[in-house]
Amino acid sequence: QLRQLFGSAVPAFPPKFYLAMTKSMAEERQSQLEQYLQNVTLDPDITHSDVFIAFFRKLQQDTFKIQTQRACLDVYLPDGSNIRLDIQTSDTAERLLEVTSCKMGLPRELMKYFSLFFFQDHDDGTLSVVKKVADFELPYVSLQSMKELHCKLGIRKWYMDPSLDTLLMDCRASLNLLYMQAVQEVKRNWVKPTERQMQELEFLQKGVNKAKFLELIREMQFYGYVRLDPCICDYPEEGCSVDVYVGNNEINCCIKLPTKQTQEINFKINRLRRWQVAFLGAVKDDEDDTLELRFEYNDSGTWQWITLYTKQAFLLSSCLKKMITEQMMKAAKEGQEMEIKMPGSTKYSKKSSIQQKQVIHSGFVSRKRFLVRPNEEDCVFEKIREEDL
């Protein structure tokens, strides 16, 4: 059905095995299907089509045996308050974002700057953003499937360039959301103000001067970044623990070396050539699957792979894609061109791996339009026009 609607923009469906499958053949088939779905979901025209949404709605409901019925769902704001929605269990995240925005008084033209996320509030006061909810995802069903994680559904801003705040300051609803999130991130130690800056923020917060508060906080370290939970990396050597902040066109890593020393490294997005997300499988039967995100980085003229082992690999991937998109939009305004190939995901078995085919190249060249030149074997996009951005 997707082929009939979108033609060659849809990658070829993985071939079926018509004979009895061995365990390794079943694993290969599963990996091929997951790769196919990852590729298909890169195209927003496809993921917003009625055919795609209907397929995934049925898939999610059948998988978790949840019928369509009326229900209540809480969407949390960054200050801890919530908006209770009367929903259908089959409502998509896109639909719930529309309803939430309407209840908050957020204009439709500003909705694109916000998104729904699954997050965890831990007893020690830390905040973990688990993942961005895909537009076609059914949040009610997803929450039921993640009960053991004690996740909540929340609304947060969804852009990586802090300067975009200025586009939202004239609307009371968007200003309130930005302010609540900024206050939350200061309390949760996501933003790193100096002692003097902290005093100024507290003064502005007491006076409820939201615009000045946001103007001041944009000058502070890590404002506008997404903070990941502490994880493990293989740079500069295997087994290093690392605190990761991603935003403002970089991945900032504070790495704790085996010698107990710390090293801060900024991986700039314009020196990153490609990345891939991989499922490594559970080490033990009672453990969750392990995720990793690997990216190829140009360090002093040499390309090398750097791996982060984190359960938030998909969130990190979403952030990288968002930064690339924002670079493209900024370059479009400047009349420049960026050649880009979108990333996919791979799944590694314990014995073998699937070679990543789709990669990101980011760099500016002197033309007036963007071209998307995908791998011919895994064609997802044809061309992105400036008006599409």
Residue pairs with C-beta under 8 A, 6 or more apart in sequence:
1 51
2 10
2 40
2 46
2 49
2 51
2 52
3 10
5 49
5 51
6 43
6 45
6 46
6 49
8 379
8 382
9 43
9 45
9 46
9 379
9 380
9 381
9 382
10 40
10 46
11 36
11 39
11 40
11 378
11 379
11 380
13 36
14 29
14 32
14 33
14 35
14 36
16 29
17 25
17 29
21 29
24 349
24 351
27 349
30 347
31 346
31 347
31 349
31 354
34 279
34 345
34 347
35 344
35 345
35 346
35 347
35 354
38 344
38 345
39 344
39 358
39 378
39 380
40 46
40 47
40 52
40 380
41 47
41 134
41 136
42 342
42 344
42 380
42 381
43 380
43 381
44 135
46 52
47 53
47 134
47 135
47 136
48 94
48 135
48 136
52 136
53 92
53 136
56 136
56 137
57 90
57 92
57 136
57 138
60 66
60 137
60 138
60 141
60 142
61 67
61 68
61 89
61 90
61 138
61 141
63 145
64 141
64 144
64 145
66 89
66 140
66 141
66 144
67 89
68 88
68 89
68 90
69 88
69 89
70 86
70 87
70 88
70 89
71 86
71 87
71 88
71 89
71 140
72 84
72 85
72 86
72 87
73 84
73 85
73 87
73 96
73 139
73 140
73 143
73 153
74 82
74 83
74 84
74 85
74 152
74 153
75 82
75 83
75 85
75 96
75 100
75 116
75 153
75 154
75 155
76 82
76 119
76 152
76 153
76 154
76 155
77 83
77 154
77 155
77 177
77 180
78 154
78 156
78 177
78 180
78 181
78 183
78 184
79 180
79 183
79 184
83 100
83 103
83 104
85 96
85 99
85 100
85 103
87 96
87 99
87 140
89 138
89 140
89 141
90 138
91 138
91 139
91 140
92 135
92 136
92 137
92 138
93 115
93 116
93 133
93 134
93 135
93 136
93 137
93 138
93 139
94 135
94 136
96 116
96 139
96 153
97 111
97 114
97 115
97 116
97 155
98 108
98 111
100 116
100 155
101 107
101 108
101 110
101 111
101 114
101 173
104 173
104 176
104 177
105 172
105 173
106 114
106 171
106 173
106 174
106 177
107 171
107 173
110 168
110 171
110 173
110 174
112 158
113 157
113 158
113 159
113 164
113 167
113 168
113 174
114 155
114 156
114 157
114 158
114 174
114 177
115 132
115 133
115 155
115 156
115 158
116 132
116 133
116 139
116 153
116 154
116 155
117 129
117 130
117 131
117 132
117 133
117 153
117 154
117 155
117 156
118 129
118 130
118 131
118 133
118 142
118 143
118 146
118 151
118 152
118 153
118 154
119 127
119 128
119 129
119 130
119 151
119 152
119 154
120 127
120 128
120 130
120 149
120 150
120 151
120 152
121 127
121 152
122 128
125 187
125 188
126 188
126 229
127 184
127 188
127 190
127 227
128 229
128 312
129 156
129 226
129 227
129 312
129 315
130 146
130 149
130 151
130 311
130 312
130 315
131 312
131 314
131 315
131 318
132 158
132 314
132 315
132 318
133 139
133 142
133 153
139 153
143 151
143 153
155 177
156 181
157 177
157 178
157 181
158 322
159 322
159 326
160 224
160 225
160 226
160 246
160 247
160 248
160 249
160 319
160 322
160 323
160 326
161 224
161 248
161 249
161 323
161 326
161 330
162 218
162 223
162 224
162 247
162 248
163 218
164 326
165 178
165 214
165 218
165 224
168 174
168 175
168 178
169 175
169 178
169 211
169 214
175 210
175 211
175 214
176 210
178 210
178 214
179 210
179 213
179 214
182 191
182 213
182 214
182 217
182 223
183 205
183 213
185 191
185 223
186 193
186 198
186 201
186 217
190 222
190 225
190 227
190 245
191 217
191 220
191 221
191 222
191 223
192 220
192 221
192 222
193 201
193 217
193 220
193 221
194 220
197 216
197 219
197 220
200 216
201 213
201 216
201 217
204 212
204 213
204 216
205 213
217 223
218 224
222 245
222 247
222 252
224 247
224 248
225 245
225 246
225 247
225 248
225 252
226 245
226 246
226 247
226 315
226 319
227 243
227 244
227 245
228 243
228 244
228 245
228 246
228 310
228 312
228 315
228 316
229 310
229 311
229 312
230 241
230 242
230 243
231 241
231 242
231 244
231 308
231 309
231 310
231 311
231 312
232 239
232 240
232 241
232 242
232 308
232 309
232 310
233 240
233 241
233 242
233 253
233 255
233 306
233 307
233 308
233 309
234 240
234 306
234 307
235 253
235 255
235 265
235 306
235 307
236 255
236 257
236 263
237 257
237 258
239 258
240 255
240 256
240 257
240 258
241 255
241 256
242 253
242 254
242 255
242 256
242 308
243 253
243 254
244 251
244 252
244 253
244 308
244 310
244 316
245 251
245 252
246 252
246 316
246 319
246 320
246 323
247 319
247 323
249 268
249 269
249 270
249 323
249 327
250 266
250 267
250 268
250 269
251 266
251 267
251 269
251 272
251 295
251 316
251 320
252 264
252 265
252 266
252 267
253 264
253 265
253 266
253 267
254 262
254 263
254 264
255 262
255 263
255 264
255 265
256 262
257 263
267 295
267 297
267 306
269 320
269 323
269 324
269 327
269 362
270 327
270 362
270 363
271 297
271 298
271 299
272 295
272 296
272 297
272 298
272 320
272 360
272 362
273 295
273 296
273 297
273 298
273 303
273 359
273 360
273 361
273 362
274 295
274 296
274 341
274 343
274 356
274 358
274 359
274 360
274 361
275 293
275 294
275 295
275 296
275 317
275 320
275 343
275 360
276 293
276 294
276 295
276 343
276 344
276 345
276 346
276 356
277 291
277 292
277 293
277 313
277 314
277 317
277 343
277 345
277 346
278 291
278 292
278 293
278 294
278 313
278 345
278 346
278 347
278 348
278 353
279 289
279 290
279 291
279 347
279 348
280 289
280 290
280 291
280 292
280 348
281 289
281 290
281 348
281 349
281 350
282 288
282 289
282 290
283 290
288 311
290 309
291 309
291 310
291 311
291 312
291 313
291 314
292 307
292 308
292 309
292 310
292 313
293 307
293 308
293 310
293 313
293 316
293 317
294 305
294 306
294 307
294 308
295 305
295 306
295 320
296 303
296 304
296 305
296 306
296 359
297 303
297 304
297 305
297 306
308 316
310 316
317 343
317 345
320 343
320 360
321 342
321 343
324 340
324 360
324 362
325 389
327 338
327 362
328 338
328 340
328 370
328 384
328 389
329 389
331 337
331 338
331 364
331 370
332 370
332 386
332 389
335 368
336 364
336 365
336 366
336 367
336 368
337 364
337 365
337 366
337 367
337 368
337 369
337 370
337 371
338 362
338 363
338 364
338 365
338 370
339 361
339 363
339 365
339 370
339 371
339 372
339 373
340 360
340 361
340 362
340 370
340 372
341 358
341 359
341 360
341 361
341 372
341 373
341 374
341 375
342 358
342 360
342 372
342 374
342 380
342 381
343 356
343 358
343 359
343 360
344 356
344 357
344 358
344 378
346 353
346 354
346 355
346 356
347 354
348 354
357 375
357 377
357 378
358 374
358 375
358 378
358 380
369 385
369 386
370 383
370 384
370 385
370 386
370 389
371 383
371 384
372 381
372 382
372 383
372 384
374 380
374 381
